[in-house]
Amino acid sequence: MAQTDSNTSIKEIGVDKYFRFQDGQIAKNPVELLHILPNLNPSVFDFHLNQNKNDFANWVEDVFNNHGLGKEMRSVTSKPELIAVLGKYFDKKEEEVPEQPQQEIEKKATEQHDKIENNNAAYESPETNNPAKEDIQVKSADSVGQPGPETVDNTDNSNTSNEQTSEVPPVKENTAKSAPKLDINRIDKIKESIHYPPIEKASYEQVLSPDSLAKMYEDTHSKLYSRCSELRKSGKDTRLAELMLMRIKPRIKLFRATLGKKDSHYVEQLIEDAREEINHINSLDENTPKEQNAEPTKEEM
């Protein structure tokens, strides 16, 4: 007599052993199969169960080794019959679940509760019965470089703690005084003094492939955008340059689609205009501070 697997509904199997319906649905175990069957397309059901084969019964027997359930499933010829067989089988299995596991769970929970209560009682015991208190006081004295006696007097402890607390605040005050302050004005001056080299004009004449030309356009645009971002962080007005850069990216995409010379020349003109604007902003980095910091002459006064 073949053995029946009582854990058919919860047995874990590999992904390659899942039941895969013709319409793409997946069942990991017979319980999921039971849930899918009511809404399963009749044509899909007939594909898996007909006069020539019974894929559902084969799956239960081969994968879960449950020949008892497989035999009952093999005797059906319609979807309602198969649903009834599976439902009756799992209802019966729920009634056969023993109560011993539940009793063991309750027993373990009671033991755990008693253990927690005993621990709480140990923590709430009087401090006179706790020998670790003296050890803690002796260690605290050693940590400050003071000798700690084996038996500590209450009066000595209070004096020692007062001396320790009186020494701590000056250390914190000295630390706060020695902390450096952030000079925002100095940082702004450093930003203004930063000067970037001008971006040179790119040459596209020797580029033969359209894809290489488009890639060169994108690299130049990326380089201009990075320089524009650096100038903006240093406090420069880059709004016009940003607007000019925004027009370049769509035109590069258009050139990739058409590969036309007209679009190519237009992209190069936009890049050149943006380059000149960014170099102009970069040149103001030196001229502007001098004009602002120039002292008025006697004639102007």
Residue pairs with C-beta under 8 A, 6 or more apart in sequence:
2 65
2 67
2 68
3 65
3 67
4 66
4 67
4 68
4 69
5 11
5 64
5 65
5 66
6 93
6 96
8 29
8 30
8 60
8 64
8 66
8 69
9 29
9 30
9 31
9 90
9 93
10 29
11 29
11 64
13 28
13 29
13 63
13 64
17 63
18 26
18 27
18 28
19 26
19 27
19 28
19 33
19 55
19 56
19 59
20 26
21 27
21 36
21 40
21 44
21 48
22 44
22 47
22 48
23 41
23 44
25 36
25 40
27 33
27 36
29 64
30 60
30 64
30 66
30 69
30 86
30 90
31 90
33 56
33 86
34 83
34 86
34 87
34 90
37 45
37 79
37 82
37 83
37 86
38 83
40 79
42 79
45 79
48 54
48 55
48 56
49 55
49 56
49 76
49 77
49 79
49 82
54 73
54 74
56 73
56 82
57 70
57 71
57 73
57 74
58 70
60 66
60 69
60 70
60 73
61 67
61 70
69 85
69 86
69 89
72 85
72 89
73 82
73 85
73 86
75 85
76 82
76 85
127 133
134 150
134 151
134 152
137 148
137 152
137 157
138 148
138 149
138 150
138 152
139 148
140 148
141 147
141 148
141 152
141 160
142 148
144 164
146 160
149 156
188 235
191 233
191 234
191 235
192 234
192 235
192 285
192 289
194 234
194 285
195 282
195 285
195 286
196 227
196 230
196 231
196 282
196 285
198 279
198 282
198 283
199 223
199 224
199 227
199 275
199 278
199 279
201 272
201 275
202 216
202 220
202 271
204 213
204 216
204 264
204 268
207 213
207 216
210 255
210 256
210 259
213 255
213 264
214 252
214 255
214 256
217 248
217 252
217 255
217 267
217 268
217 271
218 252
220 271
221 245
221 248
221 249
221 252
221 271
224 245
224 271
224 274
224 275
224 278
225 245
227 278
227 282
228 238
228 241
228 242
228 245
228 278
231 238
231 241
231 278
231 281
231 282
231 285
232 238
232 242
234 285
236 281
236 284
236 285
237 281
238 278
238 281
240 277
241 274
241 277
241 278
241 281
244 270
244 273
244 274
244 277
245 274
247 270
248 267
248 270
248 271
248 274
251 263
251 266
251 267
251 270
252 267
254 263
255 263
255 264
255 267
